[in-house]
Amino acid sequence: MSARRVLAGIASGIAALVLALSGTATAAASGLPSASYAPTAAVIPNAGSVDSSFAFCNTPRGGPTIACFAAELHYVSRTQFRLNTIQLEDSLCDARSAVADVYDQNGWTGHEFVNSNGCHTTKDFGSVTISDSDGVQYVYIRLYACNSLNCSNGVNSLRHFNPHF
């Protein structure tokens, strides 16, 4: 591989990192974050900790916030984790429901949270324990809005790595 290609690849990676880190997040009145840009899962992984939290929004560049998600994550073991105090806010009056899907390294876990209560509402989901017999290396959330006609672009949270893995 030529030095020029290597440098181009490095420059591309740095540009993606700078783009992902250029947004800021602030707390909204609901306790959920309000962000000008939400990070993608592939950028900077969360350091492995038994306890961590999700708090991010889907806010397209130059557009209004579509939805926000917040939850506490606790890794029970190598194969099991629990999401606590789960909240999903539908932030935009666009006739779509806010949706948050739970993923691990193997793909969609089959768990989905939907807020169909209307715009400017926050739905609480309590707690859920999720298991994967193959093990859970990391967890991330995909946040978007949908109705029967269309869906918004989705935004991924950062990956939260399992220290038991």
C-alpha positions in Angstrom: 0.0 0.0 0.0 1.4 3.4 -0.9 2.2 6.0 1.7 -0.3 8.3 0.0 -3.2 5.8 0.6 -2.1 5.3 4.2 -2.1 9.0 4.9 -5.5 9.4 3.1 -7.0 6.7 5.3 -5.6 8.3 8.5 -6.9 11.7 7.4 -10.3 10.3 6.7 -10.4 8.6 10.1 -9.4 11.9 11.8 -12.0 13.8 9.9 -14.7 11.4 11.0 -13.6 11.6 14.6 -13.6 15.4 14.6 -17.1 15.4 12.9 -18.5 13.1 15.5 -17.0 15.0 18.5 -18.1 18.4 17.2 -21.6 18.3 18.8 -22.6 19.1 22.3 -25.2 17.7 24.6 -27.2 19.6 27.3 -29.9 18.4 29.6 -33.5 19.2 28.6 -36.3 19.9 31.1 -37.4 16.3 30.9 -34.0 15.1 32.1 -33.2 13.7 28.6 -30.4 15.2 26.6 -30.7 17.7 23.9 -28.0 17.4 21.3 -27.0 19.2 18.2 -25.3 16.0 17.0 -25.5 12.4 18.3 -22.4 10.2 18.0 -22.3 7.0 15.9 -21.5 3.6 17.4 -18.2 3.2 15.6 -16.4 6.3 16.8 -15.3 6.2 20.4 -16.3 3.1 22.5 -17.2 3.6 26.1 -14.6 2.1 28.5 -15.7 -1.2 29.9 -17.6 -0.5 33.2 -20.2 -2.6 34.9 -22.5 0.4 35.2 -22.9 3.2 32.6 -25.7 5.2 31.1 -27.2 6.1 27.7 -28.4 9.7 27.2 -28.5 10.9 23.6 -30.8 12.4 21.0 -31.4 12.0 17.3 -30.9 15.5 15.9 -30.1 15.8 12.2 -27.7 18.6 11.3 -29.7 21.8 10.9 -32.9 20.1 11.9 -35.0 19.7 15.0 -34.6 17.0 17.6 -36.6 13.9 16.6 -36.3 11.7 19.7 -34.2 11.3 22.8 -33.3 8.1 24.8 -32.0 7.6 28.3 -31.3 4.5 30.4 -28.9 3.1 32.9 -27.0 0.0 31.9 -25.7 -2.7 34.3 -23.8 -5.7 33.1 -24.9 -8.7 35.2 -22.5 -11.2 33.7 -20.7 -12.1 30.4 -24.1 -13.1 28.9 -26.6 -10.8 30.5 -27.3 -7.1 31.0 -30.0 -5.0 32.5 -31.4 -1.6 31.3 -33.0 0.4 34.1 -34.9 3.7 34.2 -35.6 3.6 30.5 -37.1 6.7 29.0 -37.9 7.5 25.4 -39.0 11.0 24.4 -40.9 11.8 21.1 -39.6 15.3 20.6 -41.0 16.2 17.2 -44.6 16.7 16.0 -44.2 14.7 12.8 -46.9 12.0 13.1 -44.2 9.4 13.8 -43.5 7.3 16.9 -40.1 7.4 18.6 -38.3 4.0 18.4 -35.2 2.7 20.2 -33.8 -0.7 19.3 -31.3 -2.6 21.5 -28.2 -4.1 19.7 -25.2 -6.1 20.8 -22.2 -7.3 18.7 -24.4 -10.0 17.2 -27.1 -7.6 15.9 -30.6 -6.7 17.1 -31.4 -8.3 20.4 -35.2 -8.4 19.7 -35.9 -5.6 22.2 -37.5 -2.4 21.0 -39.0 0.5 22.9 -41.7 2.6 21.2 -43.3 5.8 22.3 -46.6 6.4 20.4 -48.0 8.8 22.9 -47.5 11.8 20.7 -45.0 14.7 20.4 -43.4 16.2 23.4 -44.1 13.1 25.5 -41.7 10.9 27.4 -42.6 7.3 28.0 -41.0 5.3 30.9 -40.3 1.6 30.4 -39.0 0.6 33.8 -36.3 -2.2 33.5 -35.6 -5.1 31.2 -33.0 -7.8 31.5 -31.6 -9.1 28.2 -29.5 -12.3 27.7 -27.3 -13.6 24.8 -26.0 -17.1 25.2 -23.1 -16.2 22.8 -22.0 -13.5 25.3 -22.4 -9.7 25.2 -19.3 -7.9 24.2 -21.0 -4.5 23.9 -24.4 -2.9 23.8 -25.7 0.1 21.8 -29.0 1.7 21.0 -30.4 2.8 17.6 -32.8 5.7 17.8 -35.2 6.8 15.1 -38.9 7.7 14.4 -41.4 5.7 12.2 -44.9 5.6 11.1 -46.6 3.3 8.5 -45.3 5.5 5.6 -41.7 6.3 6.5 -38.9 6.3 9.0 -36.3 8.9 9.9 -32.6 8.2 9.6 -31.4 6.4 12.7 -28.6 7.4 15.0 -26.6 4.9 17.1 -25.4 5.6 20.6 -21.8 4.8 21.6 -21.0 1.2 22.2 -20.9 0.3 25.9 -18.4 -2.5 26.5 -18.9 -5.4 28.9 -16.0 -5.8 31.4 -17.0 -9.4 31.9 -16.4 -10.3 28.3 
